[in-house]
Amino acid sequence: MKIVKRILLLLIVIIAVVVVYNYPKLNLLAGYSAKNTASSVFVANRTLAFTDSTDNNFSPVNLATDKVDFVNKFATSSAFGLLTRKAIYREGLGSVLTISEEDETASYLVPRRLKADNVTPFPYGNAAQKDTVFSTINYNKLASAVNKNFDKTNKTRAVVVLYKDQIISEKYADGFHKESKLLGWSMTKSVMSTVFGVLQHQGKINVQDKAPIKSWQNDDRKNITIHNLLQMNSGLEWDENYDEISDATKMLFLDRDMTKMQESKPLVGKPNETYNYSSGTTNLLSGILRNQFKTHQEYLDFWYTNFIDKIGMNSMLLEADLSGNYVGSSYSWATARDWSKFGLLYLHNGNWNGEQLFTKDWVDYATTPTPTSNGTYGAQFWLNSEKQFKDVPKNMYFADGYQGQRVYVLPNQEMVIVRFGLSNFDENEFLKGIIESINP
């Protein structure tokens, strides 16, 4: 009997050690699943069953058990019954993971939006576009190039192709359509960068100025500029790893204020000489943006009223952290059509239907290669300046999100190409096929 008790005690100790050792991983696992579930259900209007079968169906996230409360608008995810995380939905701010019970009832400000134009034809409004048939396009070849991206391995959800401001191809996977909101992941970085471009055009900020971070003023970090941060070239330490517990995962799933983690990191290189891709840097920039405004309400409104809603991206929703900062690194949702409007704004060098939101100088700035990035990165945009995609023009640039979320801008071809999915794909072949279809 004593032996049995000892064995049971030993098993309990072993289980306790395993749980304690893996607690941080369980926390992140449940956190990811709860946040993704709440956003998918309440922002994108998907069902729980659809979310679990298509978005949360990969290891180890599929080990979590998800539940949704539609009345109180929250989702919970349990990791083996050992740890449960909750994500609440806040109207206008999207979903966010809670850290304490007080978060569930805390008051919050809501961004004020411009009214959608549902009368003007696409792209400058949301009404049906005035269709045009272009004699220079081989539509069969175009359809073939797009359709190839919808095989089972690519897991593509949406493709929209614009040529001369006109949708010339649009296709969605089963379960998706033109009104489906899609998560941009790190394409949000390009959205955040654009807010700086708008502010610079308005004469309210100069990105060449030193970063206004008080905690840096007594050490060498005081020399870091906003420009260095936009180019991911500050020299600050950061671990961007999503396969394990890292700076990025701790920030996204454990932090109340996501603008602070990068601020606390030391220099490990020299500004303008040390490219290091960092979601923490983008969220730090979101915090810098917030401090440009007198009030929190002005900060929340500006992104929409001076940029997003102004170009008719009315479906877009920016998600915020518990402290009310937009999570510029990762969390923005919009339809594929509205994402194409974002690309079109850049294709037209910041001019939207006659109004200049930013100048061509900003486009040139955003697409100037970051030193030590091997020509792949600009100011929160990705580049093809070294012909990483060998059959695509060097001046093509794009917003890039996890698992192949893309908005490509091709100035030579007067094209914008949008792709959403759940896996990476052969981008060169995809783009090559579409480009060749307009020059038969």
C-alpha positions as semicolon CSV with decimal commas, in nm:
position;residue;x (nm);y (nm);z (nm)
1;M;0,000;0,000;0,000
2;K;0,286;0,235;0,087
3;I;0,446;0,161;-0,249
4;V;0,124;0,253;-0,430
5;K;0,101;0,580;-0,237
6;R;0,462;0,660;-0,316
7;I;0,408;0,589;-0,683
8;L;0,098;0,810;-0,686
9;L;0,287;1,086;-0,505
10;L;0,571;1,055;-0,754
11;L;0,328;1,079;-1,045
12;I;0,169;1,388;-0,894
13;V;0,510;1,548;-0,851
14;I;0,604;1,462;-1,210
15;I;0,278;1,603;-1,344
16;A;0,325;1,918;-1,136
17;V;0,679;1,964;-1,266
18;V;0,565;1,912;-1,626
19;V;0,283;2,162;-1,586
20;V;0,505;2,424;-1,420
21;Y;0,774;2,375;-1,684
22;N;0,527;2,404;-1,972
23;Y;0,300;2,669;-1,818
24;P;0,440;2,953;-2,034
25;K;0,386;2,745;-2,348
26;L;0,032;2,654;-2,241
27;N;-0,033;3,022;-2,176
28;L;0,072;3,117;-2,527
29;L;-0,109;2,823;-2,685
30;A;-0,438;2,906;-2,516
31;G;-0,379;3,277;-2,574
32;Y;-0,330;3,238;-2,948
33;S;-0,636;3,016;-2,980
34;A;-0,863;3,244;-2,774
35;K;-0,753;3,561;-2,955
36;N;-0,779;3,406;-3,299
37;T;-1,119;3,255;-3,218
38;A;-1,266;3,579;-3,086
39;S;-1,141;3,779;-3,385
40;S;-1,253;3,521;-3,638
41;V;-1,602;3,497;-3,490
42;F;-1,673;3,858;-3,390
43;V;-1,462;4,057;-3,639
44;A;-1,477;3,831;-3,946
45;N;-1,823;3,685;-3,867
46;R;-1,715;3,322;-3,907
47;T;-1,857;3,032;-3,711
48;L;-1,669;2,860;-3,432
49;A;-1,677;2,533;-3,625
50;F;-1,529;2,698;-3,933
51;T;-1,262;2,871;-3,724
52;D;-1,157;2,551;-3,549
53;S;-1,149;2,353;-3,871
54;T;-0,959;2,604;-4,083
55;D;-0,776;2,861;-3,866
56;N;-0,702;2,675;-3,543
57;N;-0,644;2,334;-3,697
58;F;-0,263;2,327;-3,682
59;S;-0,035;2,190;-3,413
60;P;-0,018;2,270;-3,126
61;V;-0,309;2,519;-3,141
62;N;-0,550;2,241;-3,237
63;L;-0,491;2,089;-2,892
64;A;-0,679;2,378;-2,728
65;T;-1,053;2,358;-2,665
66;D;-1,240;2,670;-2,779
67;K;-1,576;2,805;-2,664
68;V;-1,766;3,119;-2,761
69;D;-2,018;3,326;-2,563
70;F;-2,221;3,508;-2,829
71;V;-2,424;3,707;-2,578
72;N;-2,131;3,860;-2,392
73;K;-1,900;3,843;-2,694
74;F;-1,596;3,661;-2,572
75;A;-1,407;3,341;-2,647
76;T;-1,220;3,109;-2,414
77;S;-0,957;2,850;-2,496
78;S;-0,843;2,578;-2,261
79;A;-0,508;2,403;-2,285
80;F;-0,577;2,047;-2,164
81;G;-0,800;2,185;-1,889
82;L;-0,488;2,312;-1,711
83;L;-0,501;2,674;-1,822
84;T;-0,773;2,888;-1,982
85;R;-0,739;3,222;-2,159
86;K;-1,018;3,462;-2,248
87;A;-1,042;3,710;-2,535
88;I;-1,313;3,975;-2,531
89;Y;-1,460;4,166;-2,824
90;R;-1,474;4,545;-2,799
91;E;-1,683;4,725;-3,059
92;G;-1,456;4,933;-3,285
93;L;-1,135;4,790;-3,136
94;G;-1,170;4,420;-3,217
95;S;-1,070;4,136;-2,987
96;V;-0,807;4,136;-2,716
97;L;-0,678;3,887;-2,458
98;T;-0,765;3,973;-2,100
99;I;-0,508;3,964;-1,821
100;S;-0,732;4,037;-1,522
101;E;-1,105;4,021;-1,454
102;E;-1,118;4,400;-1,449
103;D;-1,029;4,404;-1,818
104;E;-1,365;4,250;-1,901
105;T;-1,562;4,549;-1,775
106;A;-1,313;4,832;-1,829
107;S;-1,439;5,130;-2,029
108;Y;-1,273;5,216;-2,358
109;L;-1,284;5,476;-2,634
110;V;-1,412;5,387;-2,980
111;P;-1,266;5,532;-3,301
112;R;-1,497;5,762;-3,494
113;R;-1,536;5,661;-3,857
114;L;-1,621;5,842;-4,181
115;K;-1,939;5,742;-4,357
116;A;-1,895;5,486;-4,634
117;D;-1,960;5,595;-4,993
118;N;-2,184;5,324;-5,135
119;V;-2,284;5,529;-5,442
120;T;-1,955;5,597;-5,621
121;P;-1,828;5,302;-5,828
122;F;-1,525;5,103;-5,714
123;P;-1,244;5,185;-5,646
124;Y;-1,330;5,533;-5,519
125;G;-1,654;5,412;-5,365
126;N;-1,814;5,080;-5,278
127;A;-2,067;5,056;-5,561
128;A;-2,017;4,818;-5,852
129;Q;-1,734;4,915;-6,083
130;K;-1,791;5,027;-6,441
131;D;-1,658;4,722;-6,620
132;T;-1,412;4,765;-6,902
133;V;-1,273;4,499;-7,133
134;F;-0,906;4,558;-7,212
135;S;-0,790;4,442;-7,554
136;T;-0,436;4,401;-7,423
137;I;-0,530;4,133;-7,170
138;N;-0,541;3,761;-7,237
139;Y;-0,823;3,682;-6,995
140;N;-0,788;3,305;-7,032
141;K;-0,420;3,325;-6,939
142;L;-0,506;3,554;-6,649
143;A;-0,769;3,311;-6,519
144;S;-0,522;3,024;-6,547
145;A;-0,256;3,213;-6,349
146;V;-0,504;3,296;-6,074
147;N;-0,665;2,951;-6,062
148;K;-0,327;2,781;-6,017
149;N;-0,295;2,957;-5,684
150;F;-0,610;2,789;-5,555
151;D;-0,487;2,431;-5,545
152;K;-0,503;2,245;-5,214
153;T;-0,137;2,300;-5,124
154;N;-0,155;2,679;-5,153
155;K;-0,464;2,716;-4,931
156;T;-0,543;3,045;-5,102
157;R;-0,854;3,224;-4,979
158;A;-0,875;3,530;-5,203
159;V;-0,710;3,689;-5,504
160;V;-0,796;4,029;-5,648
161;V;-0,613;4,177;-5,947
162;L;-0,644;4,544;-6,041
163;Y;-0,529;4,689;-6,373
164;K;-0,571;5,058;-6,452
165;D;-0,799;5,093;-6,144
166;Q;-1,020;4,810;-6,266
167;I;-1,076;4,466;-6,112
168;I;-0,980;4,230;-6,392
169;S;-0,979;3,912;-6,183
170;E;-1,133;3,816;-5,851
171;K;-1,161;3,471;-5,699
172;Y;-1,242;3,329;-5,355
173;A;-1,212;2,988;-5,195
174;D;-1,521;2,809;-5,065
175;G;-1,651;2,983;-4,755
176;F;-1,518;3,326;-4,860
177;H;-1,654;3,608;-5,074
178;K;-1,603;3,976;-5,152
179;E;-1,745;4,083;-4,813
180;S;-1,520;3,849;-4,610
181;K;-1,284;4,029;-4,375
182;L;-0,933;3,885;-4,387
183;L;-0,650;3,926;-4,138
184;G;-0,350;4,105;-4,281
185;W;-0,107;4,000;-4,007
186;S;0,216;4,194;-4,073
187;M;0,065;4,384;-4,365
188;T;-0,058;4,599;-4,077
189;K;0,301;4,725;-4,052
190;S;0,263;4,888;-4,393
191;V;-0,065;5,044;-4,281
192;M;0,105;5,183;-3,970
193;S;0,393;5,322;-4,177
194;T;0,146;5,500;-4,403
195;V;0,010;5,696;-4,106
196;F;0,359;5,843;-4,067
197;G;0,351;5,932;-4,437
198;V;0,020;6,113;-4,394
199;L;0,145;6,301;-4,086
200;Q;0,467;6,396;-4,265
201;H;0,270;6,530;-4,563
202;Q;0,063;6,738;-4,318
203;G;0,382;6,881;-4,167
204;K;0,311;6,729;-3,826
205;I;0,613;6,500;-3,802
206;N;0,958;6,450;-3,952
207;V;1,069;6,089;-3,964
208;Q;1,433;6,195;-3,967
209;D;1,398;6,330;-3,612
210;K;1,527;6,138;-3,312
211;A;1,275;5,897;-3,168
212;P;1,094;6,080;-2,882
213;I;1,151;5,813;-2,617
214;K;1,229;5,957;-2,273
215;S;1,384;5,638;-2,136
216;W;1,652;5,648;-2,408
217;Q;1,785;5,994;-2,340
218;N;2,062;5,888;-2,099
219;D;2,224;5,622;-2,317
220;D;2,325;5,562;-2,680
221;R;1,967;5,478;-2,778
222;K;1,901;5,852;-2,784
223;N;2,059;5,855;-3,132
224;I;1,794;5,627;-3,282
225;T;1,569;5,810;-3,528
226;I;1,210;5,741;-3,628
227;H;1,360;5,664;-3,969
228;N;1,578;5,390;-3,817
229;L;1,271;5,237;-3,655
230;L;1,066;5,250;-3,974
231;Q;1,348;5,072;-4,156
232;M;1,386;4,808;-3,880
233;N;1,743;4,929;-3,852
234;S;1,769;5,066;-3,498
235;G;2,025;4,822;-3,360
236;L;1,791;4,723;-3,077
237;E;1,775;4,366;-2,950
238;W;1,465;4,167;-3,052
239;D;1,375;3,801;-3,099
240;E;1,110;3,756;-3,370
241;N;1,041;3,384;-3,338
242;Y;0,693;3,233;-3,354
243;D;0,794;2,871;-3,302
244;E;0,879;2,917;-2,935
245;I;0,851;3,160;-2,645
246;S;1,013;3,479;-2,773
247;D;0,989;3,856;-2,750
248;A;0,728;3,854;-3,026
249;T;0,502;3,588;-2,876
250;K;0,525;3,728;-2,523
251;M;0,435;4,075;-2,651
252;L;0,134;3,959;-2,853
253;F;-0,013;3,719;-2,599
254;L;0,098;3,844;-2,256
255;D;0,148;4,222;-2,268
256;R;-0,107;4,482;-2,164
257;D;0,079;4,760;-2,348
258;M;0,250;4,624;-2,660
259;T;0,437;4,948;-2,730
260;K;0,672;4,901;-2,434
261;M;0,868;4,577;-2,484
262;Q;1,092;4,705;-2,765
263;E;1,149;5,028;-2,575
264;S;1,310;4,833;-2,291
265;K;1,555;4,644;-2,511
266;P;1,926;4,733;-2,521
267;L;2,134;4,814;-2,826
268;V;2,313;4,515;-2,975
269;G;2,423;4,697;-3,290
270;K;2,453;5,044;-3,437
271;P;2,157;5,242;-3,567
272;N;2,140;5,242;-3,948
273;E;2,381;4,949;-3,961
274;T;2,186;4,662;-3,803
275;Y;1,872;4,545;-3,983
276;N;1,657;4,322;-3,764
277;Y;1,291;4,255;-3,843
278;S;1,091;4,333;-3,530
279;S;0,719;4,345;-3,457
280;G;0,813;4,515;-3,132
281;T;0,960;4,804;-3,329
282;T;0,634;4,853;-3,520
283;N;0,432;4,861;-3,199
284;L;0,680;5,105;-3,048
285;L;0,612;5,323;-3,354
286;S;0,239;5,294;-3,286
287;G;0,311;5,432;-2,939
288;I;0,513;5,717;-3,090
289;L;0,216;5,795;-3,313
290;R;-0,016;5,805;-3,013
291;N;0,205;6,065;-2,848
292;Q;0,172;6,294;-3,151
293;F;-0,188;6,367;-3,054
294;K;-0,324;6,563;-2,763
295;T;-0,582;6,299;-2,677
296;H;-0,627;5,926;-2,709
297;Q;-0,947;5,986;-2,908
298;E;-0,757;6,186;-3,172
299;Y;-0,505;5,903;-3,207
300;L;-0,780;5,644;-3,253
301;D;-0,966;5,860;-3,506
302;F;-0,675;5,980;-3,720
303;W;-0,584;5,644;-3,876
304;Y;-0,938;5,617;-4,012
305;T;-1,044;5,975;-4,085
306;N;-0,720;6,087;-4,250
307;F;-0,635;5,767;-4,433
308;I;-0,828;5,437;-4,407
309;D;-1,187;5,560;-4,443
310;K;-1,075;5,839;-4,673
311;I;-0,978;5,582;-4,937
312;G;-1,291;5,377;-4,876
313;M;-1,135;5,094;-4,677
314;N;-1,453;5,100;-4,471
315;S;-1,441;4,730;-4,389
316;M;-1,104;4,766;-4,217
317;L;-1,082;4,719;-3,843
318;L;-0,762;4,783;-3,650
319;E;-0,738;4,584;-3,328
320;A;-0,598;4,746;-3,016
321;D;-0,421;4,619;-2,705
322;L;-0,559;4,657;-2,353
323;S;-0,396;4,999;-2,324
324;G;-0,574;5,127;-2,634
325;N;-0,278;5,118;-2,875
326;Y;-0,337;4,988;-3,226
327;V;-0,137;4,667;-3,267
328;G;0,042;4,795;-3,576
329;S;0,257;4,487;-3,603
330;S;-0,015;4,232;-3,664
331;Y;-0,386;4,295;-3,629
332;S;-0,587;4,455;-3,909
333;W;-0,886;4,307;-4,091
334;A;-1,044;4,410;-4,423
335;T;-1,194;4,265;-4,737
336;A;-0,961;4,175;-5,023
337;R;-1,116;4,454;-5,228
338;D;-1,041;4,710;-4,958
339;W;-0,684;4,580;-4,928
340;S;-0,654;4,641;-5,304
341;K;-0,749;5,006;-5,245
342;F;-0,451;5,032;-5,011
343;G;-0,222;4,915;-5,291
344;L;-0,391;5,152;-5,534
345;L;-0,319;5,449;-5,306
346;Y;0,051;5,367;-5,338
347;L;0,027;5,299;-5,711
348;H;-0,110;5,654;-5,745
349;N;0,170;5,794;-5,529
350;G;-0,054;5,896;-5,242
351;N;-0,322;6,062;-5,454
352;W;-0,676;5,941;-5,397
353;N;-0,932;6,065;-5,645
354;G;-0,763;6,405;-5,663
355;E;-0,669;6,443;-5,295
356;Q;-0,305;6,406;-5,198
357;L;-0,278;6,206;-4,873
358;F;0,100;6,178;-4,903
359;T;0,351;6,258;-5,177
360;K;0,555;6,054;-5,422
361;D;0,852;6,142;-5,204
362;W;0,697;5,923;-4,934
363;V;0,657;5,634;-5,177
364;D;1,021;5,675;-5,277
365;Y;1,117;5,683;-4,910
366;A;0,910;5,377;-4,816
367;T;1,064;5,178;-5,103
368;T;1,427;5,277;-5,044
369;P;1,621;4,968;-4,929
370;T;1,721;4,952;-4,565
371;P;2,100;4,930;-4,524
372;T;2,210;4,570;-4,447
373;S;1,870;4,425;-4,552
374;N;2,015;4,295;-4,880
375;G;1,770;4,510;-5,068
376;T;1,466;4,328;-4,934
377;Y;1,315;4,586;-4,696
378;G;1,213;4,951;-4,696
379;A;1,009;5,150;-4,445
380;Q;0,773;4,868;-4,336
381;F;0,736;4,747;-4,696
382;W;0,913;4,459;-4,869
383;L;1,106;4,512;-5,192
384;N;1,221;4,332;-5,505
385;S;1,516;4,562;-5,564
386;E;1,764;4,274;-5,591
387;K;1,527;4,065;-5,805
388;Q;1,438;3,816;-5,534
389;F;1,150;3,737;-5,769
390;K;1,347;3,695;-6,088
391;D;1,058;3,733;-6,334
392;V;0,908;4,039;-6,167
393;P;1,019;4,403;-6,215
394;K;1,270;4,535;-5,964
395;N;1,045;4,825;-5,866
396;M;0,763;4,597;-5,750
397;Y;0,708;4,629;-5,375
398;F;0,458;4,480;-5,134
399;A;0,296;4,458;-4,793
400;D;0,370;4,117;-4,645
401;G;0,183;3,918;-4,383
402;Y;0,230;3,577;-4,222
403;Q;0,145;3,276;-4,443
404;G;0,144;3,474;-4,764
405;Q;-0,092;3,767;-4,709
406;R;0,017;4,011;-4,979
407;V;-0,062;4,342;-5,145
408;Y;0,174;4,380;-5,443
409;V;0,221;4,715;-5,617
410;L;0,356;4,696;-5,974
411;P;0,408;5,050;-6,110
412;N;0,532;4,939;-6,454
413;Q;0,219;4,734;-6,515
414;E;-0,023;4,978;-6,344
415;M;-0,132;4,680;-6,136
416;V;-0,218;4,590;-5,778
417;I;-0,241;4,222;-5,686
418;V;-0,388;4,098;-5,357
419;R;-0,352;3,744;-5,225
420;F;-0,473;3,591;-4,897
421;G;-0,424;3,234;-4,775
422;L;-0,296;2,999;-4,508
423;S;0,035;2,893;-4,659
424;N;0,329;3,032;-4,847
425;F;0,338;2,981;-5,223
426;D;0,554;3,032;-5,533
427;E;0,522;3,408;-5,556
428;N;0,745;3,446;-5,859
429;E;0,538;3,207;-6,071
430;F;0,211;3,357;-5,948
431;L;0,314;3,713;-6,034
432;K;0,485;3,613;-6,357
433;G;0,171;3,446;-6,489
434;I;-0,046;3,749;-6,413
435;I;0,204;3,996;-6,559
436;E;0,235;3,794;-6,879
437;S;-0,142;3,786;-6,919
438;I;-0,159;4,163;-6,972
439;N;0,103;4,150;-7,246
440;P;-0,019;3,865;-7,468
